[in-house]
Amino acid sequence: MPGEYFEARERALLGTRYDVLYAAPCAVRRGVTVNGLRCAPQEFAAAVDFGLEPSPFCDAAFLLTDPQLRPGRHAYHHAGVFYVQEPSASVPAGLLGVRPGERVLDLCAAPGGKTSQLAAALRGEGLLVANEYVVARAGVLKSNLERMGVTNALVLNESTARVAAAFPAFFDKVLVDAPCSGEGMFRKEPEALRQHSAALVAQCAALGASILDDAAAALRPGGLLCYSTCTFAPEEDEAQVGAFLARHPEFTVLPAPTNAGAPGEAARCGAHPFAAEHTRRIYPCHGGEGHFMALLQKRGDGAPPEAEPARPRPGAARGQRGAKRGRDMRACRPAQGGNGVSRAEARAEGAAFLREYFPGAAQLPLECRGAELFVLPREGCGPAEGLRTVQAGVCAGRAARGRFVPAHHLFMAYGAQCANAERLTLADPRTAAWLRGEAIPAETAAPGWAAVLADGFPLGFGKQSGGVVKNHYPKGLRNLK
């Protein structure tokens, strides 16, 4: 049951509509969102071996029909083909209309579901900066983006203020899925209800306002900003947007391009009324757990030409706090190598490995950081000097005295393009054995390093020797129970 403060507030605002809007049509539903970097939703639905229903919230999302299913153990989940996501959470990222080649910022990105949707829309072109302030959550974000095969992301562990200072007026699109009081999660997460209070709402509203100001600074003139929460509190939703518009007259609210949910409500705008009907609210009666979203545009004529996608500007952060001298990530490297290997040796060994196994990736920019080699997006990774960088591009592996040891990330990103592969299917019992961490008999892989694929989707890598593929799937990701 909702807390007394929550129910009293919502009944005062909604009157007789309260019982209708908060009447859930069914039990909590679980959903999955298909990763467009791997396949199309129709292909996924035709290939998967568990029950699905179309989602009312997103064309790339589905509802699970089996409440007992453990989708995180499925081979397609391991391969990054889908992301387990609360159904209505799939809406906000789509409002931005991200296109390949753009510069996109997800300012509060963990755990990574919405970030993955942005990455899929970019199709590996342009730049995606994914930031998370909490260290542990930044690690989860990194892991999820690796699993989803994202190749053009810069993952940061920073305050939003330092990100904005390093990337002033840099991004075409910005997503702020703000930390909030979580009123939309009451049914799904009882802890959200136990922790809820008026003080928490006020604290989250103040934090959200600060983050929105930073997002505004990072957005270029003409760019789009999507603000979303999973709460119903006016202070964090319509009133938050109204106050932002009052502080930032260079912004205007656009009609949110979605039919999900219902229009926002003028009665919730507080001291700064605006066209609240342009925003969207998702209530439990709509089949989701609860979301609010608003699409905002920064005035100006800075929109890039249609035929010329925006490219990162390596010097964009020059003179800003948090970045003493803006420069491309290819310049952000230690002076020395690691493990007794010089940077030149690491680069040479890594480049030779890529030419043998991933000739397409070998043509992309390479960056040595110690003995590790990274494959960067073709456009580079933007101005990130002085920022806590969790990952830049794709970690290819590590040089170690005359040999190169590849990384799991490389095979998750480019495994389908690997010149040597062990090809499995969902029905092949070797697939389940592989995900348990076992060695498997080789049928298609030649001796040497090999990608392991299930229906063409990457499940990491191993080394074929003596007719057996030795397992290098990370222990922390295996299906051990």
N, C-alpha and C positions, 0 to 999 in steps of 0.2 A: 504493500500500500504506500502511496506517496506520503511524504512527510507533511506535517501540519502547515508549515510555512509555505511549501510549494503549492499545496492544494488550495489554501486560502487565497494566495496570489492569483492562481490561474482561474479559480471560480469567479473572483472579482473582475477579471479581465474578460472572461468568456461567457459568463452567465450560464444559460441552459445548454450552450454548445460544449461545455466542459465534458459532460458524460459521453457525448458523441465523439469528440476528437480524441479523447484518451481511452476510448474503448478499443482494445486491440482485437482484430478480427480472428486471431488464432494465436497459437503458441509462438514463442520467439523463433523466427526463421533464420537459418544460416544460408549464406550465399558464397559463390565463388565468382571472381572476375577473371576473364580470359586475358592472358598476356598477348597483346597483338604483335609483339616481337617474335613469338613462337608460331602462332597460327591464327586463323580467323575463328570467330565464335562458332560458325556453322561447322567448320572442320572439327573443332573440339567436341561439339555436341554429338557429331556422328561417330567419333572415335572412342569416347570415354565409356567406361563400363559401369557407371552408376547413374541413378536416376536424376533427372534435371527437369526444371520448369523454367520458362523464360522469366526474367526479372522485369518488373514494371518500371525499374529505375534506370536501367542502362542496357544498351543493345549488346554490350560485351559481357554482361553478367547473367548468372543463372541462380535459381533457388535450388537447394538440395531437397530431395524428397524423402531421404532416409535420415531420420534424426539420430540414428546410431552410427552413421558413417564417420570414420576418422579420416577426413580428406588429407590431413597433413602427412599420412603414411603412404599415400598413393604415389606411384611412380611419376605421374604427371606433375604432382606438386613438387617432388624432388627436382624435376626437370624444369621448373619455373614456367610451366604451361599455364598455371592458374594461381591466383592468390585468394586465400580464404578471407572473405570480407563481409561485414554486416551489409545486407542488401542496399539500404539507403545511403550508405557511405560511398557508393560508387558514383553518386551524382556530381559532387562539386568539381572534381578535376575536369569533367567534360564541359563545364560551362565556359572554360577559357578558350576553347577552340584552338588548341595548340597545333601548329603546323611544322613539318620538317624544316630544319634550318634555323629555328628561332632560339633565343636565349631565354631560358625558363628557370625560375627560382621557386622552390618549395621551402618556405622559411621555417616550418615546424613539421619536419618530414617523417619522423619515426611513427610507426614501425615500417612504413613504406608502401602501403597499398595505393594511396593516391599518387605517390611518387612514381610507382610503376606504371600507372595509367598515363601520366605525363610523358614518361619515357617511351611508351608504346606509340603515343601520338607523334613524337619526334622522329621515330623510325631510325634512330642511330645518327641523325644529322643534327647539327647545332650543338647547344650546350645545356645541360641540366645541372643546376647547383642544388643539392639537397642538404639542408642544414638541420641539425638537431643539437639542442643545448645540453641535454643530459648525456653523460658519457656512455652509460650502459645502453641507453636507447640508440645512441649513434652507432654502436656496434651491431645492434639488431638491424638497423637500417642498412648498413653496409652489407651484412649477410644476405638480406632479402634482395637487394639490388644485384648482388652477385648471382643469386639463384635465378633471378628473372632474366639474366643475360644482358644487363644494361651496359653499354660500352662507352657512353659519352657523358658520364656523371662525375661531378666533383662533389664528394661527400665531406661536409664540414661539421665540426663540433664547436660551435661558436655562439656567442650572444647575437641576437638579431641586430643590435646596434653596430657591432663590428662588421657584420656582413654588409649592412647598408653603407658603412663608411668605405669599405673596400670596393664596392660595386655601385657607385653613385649613378643613378639614371641609366643603368646598364641593361636591364631586362625588358623583354617584350611582354612577358606574362609572369605574374607572381601569384602563387597560391598561399594563403594564410589559413590553414586549418588550426584554429587557435586552441591552446589549452583552455579548458572551460570547466564549468561546474558539473557537467555530465548528466544533466537531468534526462537526456534522451537515453541514457543507459540504465535507468532504474530497474527495468524488467530484466535486463541481461546481466547486470552486475550489481548485486545487492550491496556491495561495499560503497558504490556511488551514492546510494540512498543513505547509508549510515553516516557518511562523511558530509552530507549536504547541510548547508546553513546559509542564512542571509549574508554572513560574513564571507563565506567562500565565494558566493556570487559576486560580491563587491570586489574581492581580491582578484578574481579571474577577469572581471570587467576592466580593472585598471591595467592588468598585464596585457590583455588583448588590445587596449588602446595604444600602449607603448609599441607593441609589435606592429600594429597597423601603421603607425607613424614611420617606423623603419622600412616597412614594405613600400610605402609611398616614396621614400627617398631612393629606393633601389629601382623603381620603375621608370622607364623612359617616357617622355611625352608621347601621348597617343596609345600607350600600353594599357593592358587590362589587368585588374586585380580582382581575384575571387577571395572573399572572406567567408569562412564557414565555421560552424560550431556544431556540437552534438548536444545542445541544451536548448531549453525553451525560455530562459530568463530574458526579459526585455533589456536589462542592463547590458547583456552580452550579445544581443541580437539587433533588433531594430534601433533601440536607443544608442547602441554602440555605433552603428552605421551613421545615424543622424549626427551624433557628436563628431565623428570623423569628417563628415562633409562640412560641418561648421568650421572645423580647424583647417580643412584643406579645400578651399573653394575651387581649386584647379581640378577637382574630381566631380564626376556626375555618376549617378546610379543608372544602370541600364536594365531593361527588362531581362530577367534571367531566362536564357533560352532552354527551358525545360517545362514539361507539363507535370513533373513530379510534385506531389504534395498540393499545397494551397498557397495563395498569395500571402505575403507578410501583412501585418496589421498596423494601421495608423495609430491605434490606441496604445501601442507599445513604444512609440517613438520618443516619449518623454519631452524634454525641453527643446528638441530640435526636429520638428516634423519635416518629412520629405516624402517622396513617392514610394512609400513602403510597399505598395502593391507590386512593385517591380521585384522585390525579393521573394524568396520561397521558404515555406515551412513544411516540414514533413512530420506528421503526427503518427502515433501508433495506429490510428484508424486507416492510414494509408498503406499499411503493411511493412513499415520500417520502424526503427526504434526511436527516431527523432533527430532531425537536422534542421539547421537554418543556413541559408546561403544568400549572398549578395554579390552581384557583378558590378564592378566600378571601373570607370575609364578615366585616365589622366588626360586632361586637355592638352592639345599641342599638335603640331604637324610633323611629329617625329616618326610616323609610321614608315617602315621600310618599303621600298618599291616591291610590287607583287612578284616580279621576276628575279629579285635579288634578296634571298633570305639573309637575315641579319647575321653578322659574324662577331665573335668576341673581339674586343679591342684591348690588346695586351697592356696598353698604357692607361687604361681608364681610371685606375685608382691612384694615379700620381698625385701626391700632395695631400692625401686623405689620411686621417688617423686610422691605425690598424694596418696600414700598408705603406711603409716608408717610400717604396718605389714600386709602382705597379709593373708587373711583368708576367709573361707567360709561365705556366707551370714547368715548362721545359728548362727554365733557368733556375728553378727552386730545387737544388740538389746539394748533397753534402760535398765537401771538397775531396773526400777520399772515398774509396770503395769500401768493401767489407769482407770479412773472412779471408783477408790476405789477397783479395782479388781487386785489381785496379778497376776503375770505372770503364776504361777502354776495353779491358778484358771482358768485363761483364756484358758490355754492349755487344762485343764481337760474338761471344758465345750465345747470347740470347738471340741476336739477329740470325745467326746460323741455324739455331733451333727453329725459329719462325719460318725461315725460308724452306726448311725441310718439311715441316708439319703444317704450317699455316701460311702459305705463300701470299694470300690476300692480306692478312694482318701485317705481314712484314713490310708492306708498302706504307704503313701508317707511321706517324711520329713516335719515336721511342725515347723514353726517359729513364736514366739510371739514378736510383736513390740508394746509395750504398752498393750492395751487391745485387739488389733487386732491380728488375727491369719492368717498366710499365709501358703499355701500349696506350697512347693518348688519342683522343678524338682528332680528326683531321684539322679541326678548327682550334686545337689547343684547349686549355682549361681555364683561360681567363686570368685576371689579376688576383692571386691568392697569397702573395707573400705576407707573412706575419699572421696568417690565419691557421688555426688548428685543423690540419687536413687529415682526414681519416683514410681517404682513398682518392686518387686522381686517375681516371681512366680505368684500365684493366691491368691488374697485376699478372705479368706473364710468367714470373718465376724468379729463381735466384741462381746466380753463378757460384760455383763451388769448386775452385782449383781444377780447371780443365774440363769441367762438365757443367751442364745446365739442368737444374731440377725444376720442372714446370710447376705451375700453381693451379689449384682447382679453379680459380676464377677464370683463367685463360680458356679452359675447356668448357666452362659454363657459358662463356661469351661467344666463343668461336668454334665450339665442338662440332657443330653440323658441317663446318668447312674443313675439318681435319683430314689430312691426306691418308690417315690410317685409323680405322674405326672397327670396333666390335658392335655389330648391329643386332639389337634385341627387339622383342615385341612385348606388349603387355602380357600376352598369354605365355610367353617363354618363362619357365620356372627359374632360369638363370637371372631374370630381372629381380625377383624377390631376393635371391641369394646375394646378388650384387649389393642391393640396398642394406643387407645385413652385414656387409663388410667382407664377404667371402670371395675367394678367388673363383673364377669361372672358366670352363673350357672355352678355348678360342675357336671360332668358326669362320670369321671374316677378317680378323685383325692379323696383320703380318707381325713378325718380331719387332720389338721396339715399343716406344710410347704409343698409346692408342686412346682415342676418345671412345667412350662407351655411350651408345645411343639407344633409347627406347622409342620405337616408331619414328626415328629420326631426331628425337629431342635429347639433349645432352644430360647424362648422368655422371659427369666427372670423367675421370681417366684412370688408366692402369698401365701396366707394362707387360707386353706379351713376351713370354719366354718359355720354350719347351711346350708350346701348345696350350699354355694357361695364361690367362690375363690376371696378373697380380693386382689386388685391390688397393687403390689409393684414394678411395672415397673417404672424406674426413670423418673421423670417429664420432664427433659431436653431432653429425647429421644422419647417422645410420639408424635404421629401424631395429633397435636392439631389444624392444619389448613387444 
